[in-house]
Amino acid sequence: MKTLLSLALAIVSSCAIAQTCDLKFTGKVIDVHDNTPLIGAVIQIAGLEIATITDFEGRFKFENLCKDTYNLQVSHPECTTEAFSIILLDNLDKTFKLEHHLEELNEILIKGKTYYTKAESILENRVKLETIETFSSGSLGDALKTVSGVSSLNTGNTVVKPVINGLHSSRITIINNGVRQQDQEWGAEHAPNIDLNTAGSITVIKGAAALQFSGDAVGGVIVAEPTPVILKDSLYGKTILSGQSNGRGGSITSVLTKSYENGWFGRFQGTVKRYSDFETQDYVLSNTGLSEQDFSINFGLNKITYGFEGYYSFFKNTVGILRASHLGGGEDQAIAIESDVPTFIRDLTYKIGTPRQEVIHHLAKFSGFYKYNPSSTIKFSYDFQQNNRLEFDVRRGDDEGDEASVDLKLTTHNIGLSVESDINDIISFKTGITGNFQENFADPSTGVRRLIPDYKQYKFGVYGIADIQISDKLIAEMGGRFDYTYMDVFKFYRTTFWESRGYDELFQDLVVEEYGNQILTNPEPTFNNASATAGFSYQFDDDYVLFTNYSLASRAPNASELYSEGLHHSASRIELGDLRFNSEISQKLTLTAQKKGNLFSFTINPYVSFINDFILIEPTGVQQTVRGNFQVWEYRQTDARLIGVDTDATFRINDALNYSNQFSIVKGKDITRDESLINMPSANITNRLDYILPFKHKIDVGIESVFNFRQNEFPDNNFEIFLPETETFQLVDVSTPPDAYHLININTATNFDLNNKTKLNISLRVTNLLNTSYRDYLNRLRYYADDLGRNIILQLKINY
Amino acid sequence: MKNLKFIIPTILLSVLLINCSDDDDTPEPVNEEEVITTVIVNLVNGTNTVTLTSRDTDGDGPNPPVETIVGEMKSGTTYTGTVRFLNETETPSEEITDEVEEEDDEHQVFVIPSSGLNLTSTATNNDGNGNPLGTKISVVTGAMSSGNLNITLRHEPNKPNDGTLADAGGETDVSVNFDVEIID
């Protein structure tokens, strides 16, 4: 491109045969997507051999032209060269639009302008491809934890659920390649069924501001997007091979993309992972192995004014759950908590027995866009998802472990239509409607009463968001959304429960039929949820930006919160929902100050949120059964308040040495009862030094210190059980959080150019270098076993 | 744009209608296969029979198990006994004891008297490996006393063990308590 430029300059300077013509031809070259001026675009007039270059405002000027028809060629280093024809009769001023961001064109198809900013008044935290690749052998939740304010709710180390500013599950919307993920996210032990390796970038929005995705993201939105396709004739790919000492296994992931300059593209991606039981410092975490196979296919056409995309992904995994976490009742729980080591340890094996989860997730999508005028785009999308979740428990009479205790099939259809339009230079507007049908089927052949009932759910949503560029520095944003939900549920209640709750009088009309000690009911709740956002971003100077956002989110209770009733085997507790719940309404105010600098950058992000009718689950007593005593956990609604702050800082000490720091803290309070909220992440601080070794061949080394404080604010949910052997009551301490812990991680990486197209990156990472034994408050298995010991991960990445 | 006004609702409606046309069969109830509702301990010495029953027909529902004792437990007596587990949510009721005896190496029944209760119990049947199973027991009563008698069924305990629950480990499948009186 440089040669072209200098050539053009040469042509300009050697210009030109003057004619006796006096017409002026002026104009501007701008980016077709956001109308920003393109600087340094070359406009050549064919035949005359004259050319000019656009200035800082994207303007150009030709003088002394004759009345004639001219053929022009407009080019820019980052754009496809375009040819135009003009008829010059008089002085003419004309604007040319070029397709900018050539390499990122696919983003336009996927997100349109929203790829760049999904919300204007709230800081978006981006997980870069580099980080995603580092965690290639792990899970989505692991990669997200690199963002300040994002923690995880774990069941062991392979079931990792993201927690944003203390909130998780149904309060987080996950957008996977433009599709809202529907994978039974309500369960605390249900991790997102997404292969991290399908993502090229992941954006975290810590709030409900991105209303185009959902109105119920009380906690936030996670947007995973694939790597954009390069718009030229090419075939390229990437393979990452990882092997690790802890889990004695590894993963391989490959992606191959074929692209054409005319806009067609195709991509195939696949991942396989296999791990044995993981280990702590002292013992094997028996039955924690993992097996995962995923693939995705993507094809489509990108043109400037139209395009479409088809996408299908398949995700399948089998996750072993620590054997020692399977308990019979309160007494077993007491013994397991008392014991320093898991109550069940066997030799390390690759076999995944019971308890375990087996999940298959299908996702298919078709989307298209049409730019019906230069500033307006209409988009259509349809997606289909099916999530089949099997949970296998330790069961009597099932030595093989092939009879599932939970067998749920969740099928979702979703269609969406949206219009994005720049009404003028100041206001841009996006609006859309979505329709959603979801069906849950719980297979009765499990021989275990349904945890989640059969239901059909119909949803309809409509939204509008306006961005207003008040001045060069000030952008305001406001939006609103309305969602209507109708559920048609068939739920079996135990007659004794139905009566003990007084439902027999309150909801008499819901009863369909009675079967012995069970009663079939047909609740048909509807929910109307309004949500809104408003805020602004202000650019003080080149370095400082301030974001302020207020968002109102409204979330309908999920099937688990409404209809749970009975023993949740995998949690060893009785869980009770409530038919009477209404929507949870959250108001969140966030402020973000950001400084971007060459040497020093920082972000500080304080927030406060008030959640009315916050739905939480907590222990309310102990219930006697033939199996002994079980703790009863009941959902209830209360008013909650969360206050916290996240900070990020990086300091470039010199060209080779970089220091970074992250800190986050959140305090959750049940205002109604004046006590702490359960399962709030503890404060944590991460310090990191990265150094480029001064060798001829560059080698990066890094050392990271992660310190997790002890959570000192927690509700007291302890209970007592009767021990027949000693005739005493024993306190079961399920509340006290584990101690603070400190982990050291190190990494080193280097690159080799195998040939001009093939690059090899080798990296070695050691996590928990000191083999510290620790337990994390937000790991559901913390009662029974330590967290992972040292892990050495060797990774080879080949780009070709 | 005018057309859109019609297209959008049409698409939405058609999707909804397609999905609505499903037949409205009501789901079938699930009868818990593995649930143990009833524990029956039967102790016999000649014509003296004592039957201890714990019955919880709503399983993990809100009602606690109901304990009943029929017959009088006499001091200084040796009883031959059986411990049975039933699922009475089904008709006829399912004999879970058979399953327990089939998978004898994976189960063990513990009979645990409180310290004030003068009673000892010994398993009289063993699993395939010669370790006690305990669905058949021998109970010897001592002097007149009263206290709690606990019956526990453990799944996948450590075998052999020293006879205490702590050493046995495994998971509790059953744990019921009876208020027992030994009379003269």
Interface residues (C-beta under 8 A of the other chain):
Chain A: H326 L327 G328 G329 E331 D332 I335 T343 F344 I378 V394 R395 R396 G397 D399 H413 I415 L417 I433 G435 F437 E439 A442 P444 T446 G447 V448 R449 R450 P453 D454 K456 Y458 F460 F490 F492 R494 T495 T496 F497 S500 V512 E513 Y515 G516 N517 Q518 L520 N522 G566 L567 I574 Q623 Q624 T625 V626 R627 G628 N629 F630 F722 P724 E725 E727
Chain B: L4 I8 I11 L12 V15 L16 N19 D22 T26 P27 E28 P29 V30 N31 E32 E33 E34 I36 T37 T38 V39 S54 D56 T57 D58 G59 D60 G61 P62 N63 P64 P65 T89 I96 E99 V100 E102 E103 E106 I112 S114 S115 G116 G147 N148 N150 T152 R154 H155 E156 T164 L165 A166 G169 G170 E171 T172 D173 V174 S175 V176 N177
